[in-house]
């Protein structure tokens, strides 16, 4: 009993799977195949409707025919005899019956003028004439009207089937995706990209919806990136304006002092020369800031040129660079993962050199470089045994013109910001953290 039940359950499960598969195939059918199926179904329904209509209209016609057929007069023809029908002078239909020898045995007119003469078999299996009365005007009208309806039912049913096919195909196959695409297009036109499209089917319109969603997602990402760049530019401009205040204030004060005291002769040449040297120093700082702004603009316009790069060779090159940048400190270089990565070598080296330069200012005795490659992506981590990042620096280390409390006036605070820009241009990111024994800066480069 248990085996029978399990077989029944298995059969039911397979039947459900077949039905589900059939529904999925119908649901994801291409528009061309679906339209052909809709047309065939509409043609079958139209044919059925046409046959049903003709049959329905044929019943009253048959009933009228039976009514007048029952009223028909039977005139028997002798065995071996014959008949002849003719039209009289006044236009009436008449008949003559002859026996086997050709002798006339009966003559008469069809009742009601133009009647119906039909040759049939009598009850004695001999030939006979059945004279059927003419239809009344009312019955004749209805018979002809029903005949016209039967003829007209053919184009009406098939035209209705085509209209039904078009409406059903529009409602169940076209309307949903087209309306969704129209609404999405209107929202994109209004710069509203905060939505998503989902394809309900895998047909041509479904693939069009997926392409439209990919375009919307790309526009949204580009828009977010543009706004992020604008926000970053505003931050850079604000930081640039903030850092310009100090040298400009010094220059303004020194210039006012010289303008006031030089004409009076109360300022010695040594004091004047010292004021000029201070002014030259701050003018040099202003030039550096202007050059830094120009470099930032160039970095934001950099387009990575990815190419296969050998990780061991990169590790050896970074070890040589670290030996020069971090002179007097122990440098350790390690690598893991794959031996090749698809990155822009120039960008990677520039980022790593900036990170090493930042680490050399704080490292006491040790600088570690770790390289890891997976799936063509590259991750470079530089750690030092210095004091680590302050809480504020953890949040703002990569901000433009940010300088820690220990940085001198000549430090512009752009090293990690440049690294962050280049990493983002390369599809990666820059992150900073404290290890408990110092600081670690990690740069990621996407393939």
C-alpha positions in Angstrom: 0.0 0.0 0.0 2.8 2.4 0.9 4.6 1.7 -2.5 1.4 2.4 -4.4 0.9 5.7 -2.5 4.6 6.7 -3.2 4.1 5.9 -6.9 1.0 8.0 -7.0 2.8 10.9 -5.2 5.7 10.6 -7.6 3.4 10.6 -10.6 1.6 13.7 -9.3 4.9 15.4 -8.6 6.0 14.7 -12.2 2.7 16.0 -13.5 3.1 19.2 -11.5 6.7 19.6 -12.8 5.5 19.1 -16.4 2.7 21.7 -16.0 5.2 24.1 -14.4 7.6 23.6 -17.3 4.8 24.1 -19.8 3.8 27.3 -18.1 7.3 28.6 -18.0 7.7 27.8 -21.7 4.5 29.6 -22.5 5.4 32.5 -20.3 8.8 33.0 -21.8 7.9 32.3 -25.4 9.2 34.7 -28.0 6.8 37.3 -29.3 6.7 35.8 -32.8 5.9 32.3 -31.6 3.4 33.7 -29.1 1.7 35.7 -31.8 1.4 32.7 -34.1 -0.1 30.7 -31.1 -2.6 33.5 -30.4 -3.6 33.6 -34.1 -4.1 29.9 -34.2 -6.1 29.9 -31.0 -8.2 32.8 -32.3 -8.8 31.0 -35.6 -9.9 27.8 -33.8 -12.3 29.8 -31.6 -13.6 31.7 -34.6 -14.2 28.5 -36.5 -16.0 27.0 -33.5 -18.1 30.1 -33.1 -18.9 30.2 -36.8 -20.0 26.6 -36.8 -22.1 27.1 -33.7 -23.7 30.2 -35.2 -24.5 28.6 -38.5 -26.0 25.6 -36.7 -28.0 27.9 -34.4 -29.4 29.8 -37.4 -30.0 26.7 -39.4 -32.5 25.3 -36.8 -35.3 27.8 -37.5 -34.8 27.5 -41.3 -35.0 23.7 -41.0 -38.1 24.1 -38.8 -39.8 26.3 -41.5 -38.8 23.8 -44.2 -40.3 20.9 -42.2 -43.5 22.9 -41.7 -44.1 23.4 -45.4 -42.8 19.9 -46.2 -45.6 18.5 -44.0 -48.1 20.6 -46.0 -46.9 19.2 -49.3 -49.5 17.3 -51.5 -48.5 13.9 -52.8 -49.6 12.9 -56.3 -48.7 9.3 -57.1 -47.3 8.3 -60.5 -48.4 4.9 -61.9 -45.7 2.2 -62.2 -43.8 2.8 -65.3 -45.4 6.2 -65.7 -43.8 9.7 -66.0 -44.5 13.4 -65.4 -43.9 16.7 -67.1 -44.1 20.2 -65.5 -44.7 23.4 -67.5 -45.7 27.0 -67.1 -49.2 28.1 -68.2 -50.0 31.2 -70.2 -50.8 33.1 -67.1 -47.5 32.2 -65.5 -48.7 29.5 -63.1 -46.7 26.2 -62.7 -48.5 23.1 -63.8 -47.9 19.4 -64.2 -49.1 16.4 -66.3 -48.8 12.7 -65.3 -48.6 9.9 -67.9 -49.0 6.1 -67.5 -46.6 3.5 -68.9 -48.2 3.7 -72.3 -47.9 7.5 -72.4 -51.5 8.2 -71.8 -52.3 11.2 -69.7 -53.8 10.2 -66.4 -53.7 13.5 -64.3 -53.2 17.2 -64.8 -53.1 20.1 -62.4 -51.6 23.4 -61.2 -49.3 23.8 -58.2 -51.2 25.4 -55.3 -50.5 29.1 -54.3 -49.2 30.0 -57.8 -45.4 29.5 -57.9 -45.0 26.4 -55.7 -42.4 23.7 -55.4 -42.6 20.3 -57.3 -40.3 17.6 -55.9 -40.0 14.1 -57.3 -40.1 11.5 -54.5 -41.3 8.1 -53.5 -44.8 7.4 -52.2 -45.8 4.9 -49.5 -46.2 2.2 -52.1 -42.6 2.7 -53.3 -43.9 4.1 -56.6 -42.8 7.4 -58.0 -44.8 10.4 -56.8 -44.9 14.2 -57.1 -44.7 16.2 -53.8 -46.3 19.6 -54.4 -45.1 22.0 -51.6 -47.0 25.3 -51.0 -45.1 28.5 -51.5 -43.7 30.2 -48.3 -45.7 33.1 -46.9 -44.2 36.5 -47.1 -43.2 36.5 -43.4 -41.6 33.1 -43.5 -39.9 33.9 -46.8 -38.4 37.0 -45.2 -37.2 35.2 -42.1 -35.7 32.3 -44.3 -33.8 34.8 -46.4 -32.7 36.8 -43.4 -31.4 33.7 -41.6 -29.6 32.7 -44.8 -27.9 36.1 -45.0 -26.9 35.9 -41.3 -25.4 32.5 -41.9 -23.3 33.8 -44.8 -22.4 37.0 -42.8 -21.4 34.9 -39.7 -18.3 33.7 -41.4 -16.5 37.1 -41.8 -18.1 38.4 -38.5 -16.7 35.5 -36.5 -13.3 35.6 -38.0 -13.1 39.4 -37.7 -14.1 39.1 -34.1 -11.5 36.5 -33.6 -8.8 38.7 -35.0 -9.9 41.6 -32.8 -9.9 39.3 -29.8 -6.5 38.0 -30.7 -5.1 41.6 -31.0 -6.7 42.7 -27.7 -5.4 39.6 -25.8 -1.9 39.8 -27.3 -1.7 43.5 -26.4 -3.1 43.0 -22.9 -1.1 39.9 -21.9 2.1 40.3 -23.9 2.7 43.9 -24.8 1.0 46.3 -22.5 2.9 45.6 -19.3 6.4 46.0 -20.6 5.5 48.9 -22.9 3.8 50.9 -20.2 6.7 50.2 -17.8 9.2 51.4 -20.4 7.1 54.6 -21.1 7.0 55.4 -17.4 10.7 54.7 -17.0 11.5 56.9 -19.9 9.4 59.7 -18.4 11.1 59.4 -15.1 14.6 59.4 -16.7 13.6 62.5 -18.7 12.7 64.1 -15.3 16.2 63.1 -14.0 14.6 60.6 -11.6 16.8 57.5 -11.6 15.9 56.2 -8.2 13.9 53.2 -9.5 14.5 49.8 -11.1 12.9 47.7 -13.9 12.2 44.0 -13.7 11.6 41.9 -16.7 8.5 39.6 -16.2 9.3 37.5 -19.3 12.3 36.3 -21.2 11.0 37.4 -24.6 12.2 40.2 -26.8 10.4 42.9 -24.7 11.9 41.3 -21.5 15.4 41.6 -23.0 14.6 45.2 -24.0 13.5 45.9 -20.4 16.8 44.4 -19.1 18.8 46.6 -21.5 16.8 49.6 -20.4 17.5 48.7 -16.8 21.2 48.4 -17.5 21.1 51.8 -19.2 19.2 53.3 -16.2 21.7 51.8 -13.8 24.6 53.1 -15.8 23.0 56.6 -15.9 22.4 56.4 -12.2 26.0 55.4 -11.5 27.4 58.1 -13.7 25.1 60.6 -12.1 26.1 59.6 -8.6 29.8 59.7 -9.7 29.3 63.1 -11.2 27.7 64.4 -8.0 30.4 62.8 -5.9 33.0 64.5 -8.0 31.2 67.8 -7.7 31.1 67.3 -3.9 34.7 66.4 -3.9 35.6 69.4 -6.0 33.7 71.6 -3.5 35.6 70.1 -0.7 38.9 70.6 -2.5 38.0 74.2 -3.3 37.0 74.8 0.4 40.2 73.3 1.6 42.3 75.2 -1.0 40.6 78.5 0.1 41.2 77.7 3.7 44.9 76.9 3.2 45.4 80.0 1.1 44.3 82.3 4.0 47.5 81.8 6.0 50.1 82.8 3.3 47.8 85.5 2.0 47.4 87.0 5.5 51.1 86.9 6.0 51.8 88.5 2.6 49.1 91.2 3.3 50.6 92.0 6.7 54.2 92.1 5.4 53.2 94.2 2.4 51.3 96.7 4.7 54.3 96.9 7.0 56.7 97.6 4.1 54.3 100.2 2.6 54.0 102.0 5.9 57.5 101.9 7.3 59.7 102.1 4.2 58.8 105.7 3.2 59.3 106.8 6.8 62.8 105.2 6.9 62.0 103.5 10.2 62.7 100.1 8.8 66.3 98.8 8.6 67.5 97.0 5.5 67.9 93.9 7.5 64.3 94.0 8.6 63.2 94.8 5.1 65.2 91.9 3.7 63.7 89.5 6.4 60.2 90.6 5.4 60.9 90.0 1.8 62.3 86.6 2.5 59.1 85.7 4.5 57.0 87.0 1.6 59.0 84.9 -0.9 58.5 81.8 1.3 54.8 82.3 1.3 54.7 83.1 -2.4 56.4 79.8 -2.9 53.7 78.1 -0.8 51.1 79.7 -3.0 52.8 78.4 -6.1 52.9 74.9 -4.6 49.1 75.1 -3.9 48.4 76.2 -7.4 50.6 73.4 -8.8 48.8 70.9 -6.5 45.4 72.0 -7.8 46.6 71.5 -11.4 47.9 68.0 -10.5 44.6 67.1 -8.9 42.7 68.1 -12.0 45.1 65.9 -14.1 44.7 62.9 -11.8 40.9 63.1 -12.0 41.1 62.9 -15.8 43.5 59.9 -15.8 42.2 56.9 -17.7 43.7 53.6 -16.5 45.5 51.5 -19.2 45.3 48.0 -17.8 47.8 45.3 -18.8 49.0 42.0 -17.4 51.6 42.6 -14.7 54.0 40.2 -13.0 53.6 40.3 -9.2 57.1 39.2 -8.3 58.6 41.9 -10.5 56.3 44.5 -9.0 57.4 43.3 -5.5 61.0 43.6 -6.4 60.5 47.1 -7.8 58.6 48.3 -4.7 61.4 46.9 -2.5 63.9 49.0 -4.4 61.7 52.1 -4.2 61.0 51.6 -0.5 64.7 51.2 0.2 65.3 54.7 -1.1 62.1 56.4 0.2 62.3 54.7 3.7 66.1 54.9 4.1 67.3 53.9 7.5 64.3 51.6 8.2 63.8 47.9 7.7 61.6 47.1 4.7 59.8 43.8 4.3 57.9 42.9 1.1 55.5 39.8 0.9 53.1 38.6 -1.8 50.3 36.1 -2.0 47.6 34.8 -4.3 48.1 34.7 -8.1 51.3 35.8 -9.8 49.7 38.1 -12.3 47.2 41.0 -12.2 45.6 43.2 -14.8 46.3 46.8 -13.7 47.9 50.1 -14.9 51.5 49.8 -13.7 52.1 53.5 -13.7 49.1 54.2 -11.5 50.0 51.4 -9.1 53.6 52.6 -8.7 52.5 56.2 -8.2 50.0 55.2 -5.5 52.5 52.9 -3.8 55.2 55.6 -3.8 52.9 58.1 -2.2 51.8 55.7 0.5 55.5 54.8 1.2 56.4 58.5 1.4 53.6 59.0 3.9 54.7 55.9 5.9 58.4 57.1 5.9 57.4 60.2 7.9 56.0 58.2 10.8 57.7 54.8 10.8 60.2 54.2 13.5 62.1 51.1 12.4 59.9 48.9 10.2 57.8 49.3 7.0 55.9 46.3 5.6 54.5 45.9 2.1 52.0 43.2 1.3 50.8 42.4 -2.2 47.8 40.1 -3.0 46.4 39.3 -6.5 43.1 37.5 -7.1 41.1 37.3 -10.3 43.2 40.0 -12.0 42.6 42.5 -9.1 45.5 43.8 -7.0 45.6 44.8 -3.3 48.7 46.6 -1.8 49.0 47.2 1.9 51.7 49.3 3.5 52.1 49.2 7.3 54.5 51.0 9.6 55.4 50.8 13.3 54.7 54.5 14.0 52.1 56.1 16.3 49.2 55.3 14.0 46.4 57.5 12.8 44.6 59.8 15.2 40.8 59.4 15.4 40.3 62.5 13.2 42.9 61.3 10.7 41.1 57.9 10.3 38.1 59.8 9.0 39.9 62.5 7.0 43.2 61.0 6.0 42.4 60.9 2.3 40.6 64.3 2.3 42.3 67.0 0.2 44.8 69.3 2.0 44.3 67.5 5.2 47.4 67.7 7.4 47.9 66.0 10.7 49.0 67.9 13.8 52.6 66.7 13.3 52.8 67.8 9.7 54.9 70.8 8.9 53.8 73.9 7.0 55.5 72.6 3.8 53.3 69.5 3.8 50.3 70.1 1.6 48.2 67.1 2.7 47.7 65.7 -0.8 49.5 62.4 -0.8 46.7 60.1 0.4 44.1 62.2 -1.5 46.0 61.6 -4.7 46.1 57.9 -3.9 42.4 57.9 -3.2 41.6 59.6 -6.6 43.9 57.2 -8.5 42.4 54.1 -6.8 38.9 55.2 -7.6 39.8 56.0 -11.2 41.1 52.4 -11.3 37.8 51.0 -10.0 39.1 50.4 -6.5 39.4 52.3 -3.2 41.8 53.5 -0.5 41.4 52.6 3.1 43.3 53.5 6.3 43.4 51.7 9.6 45.4 51.2 12.8 46.9 47.8 13.5 47.6 48.3 17.2 51.3 48.5 16.4 51.1 51.3 13.9 49.2 52.4 10.8 48.2 50.5 7.6 47.1 52.0 4.3 45.5 49.6 1.8 45.1 50.4 -1.9 42.8 48.2 -4.1 42.9 48.2 -7.9 40.1 46.5 -9.9 40.9 44.6 -13.2 
